[in-house]
Amino acid sequence: MKKLALAAALVLATAATSHAATIIDSATKGFYNAGIGSVLNSTSIAFPGVGDGDPTQSFGPGDAPDLSAAASALGDWLTTPATPGGTWSATEQAIPRNWKVNDETAVIYAFDGGANGIENLNLSIGVDNGIFVWLNGVFQGGAMAPGGARLGEFTLDLGTVQAGTNFLQLLREDHGGGTGYAIEVTGDEISAVPLPAGLPLLLAGLGIFGWMKRRAA
C-alpha cells in the first residue's frame, strides 16, 4: 500500500509542473511615458534634485513614492493600465535604454500569466539612477544607487501572479549626468493538467506499480 501511495503522489506531482521562462527583457515592448519631465525632482527623498549627489536608497512595499506632482502626466496608470490616459504612448513601443537627463519616465509592460498563472516571478534591473516598481497597481519596492545600468543592480521577488493579463509598472528616476536601463523578468509558468485529463496518468502510474508488485511476489 505504501508503494501504491507513493506511485499516486509521484503521478499527481507530474500533473502540476512549472517551466522557467523569460517573461520580459530589454527588447520587450511596452507603453512608454516620456512626458513626466522633471516635476518630481526635489519633491521627496525618492526624487533628489540636480546636484544632490547620488544617494543609495532602498524603498520597501510600504514606501510608495508620492507621485502627485506628476498626476496629469501619469494619468490612471496604476488603476487602469490598459487605458491610462496622461501622456502615455498610444501603442506599445520599444523602450529606450536612455532618456532625457534629469527627467523621469515610466513604463507599463502587459504580460500574459498563461492559463494557470506564473510563480517565482523575479525582476532584475540595471538603471541610472533609480527605479520604482508596481505589479498590477500594487507598489513592490524601489531603489536608487550611483551610476551604471547592469542587470542585477536591483532585484526583486514578485512572487506569483494570476492567469491572464498582468501589468508591471515602472517609474525610472534620474537626477544626474546620464541615464541607462536594462531589465529581465523571469518566472515559472504553472502548467496544471486538470482532471479528468490527469486521470489517465494516475491510473497508468498505479498500474505500473501494481505490475511491479506482482513481479516481486
Salt bridges, closest charged atoms under 4 A:
ASP54 OD1 - HIS175 NE2 3.18
GLU173 OE2 - HIS175 ND1 2.63
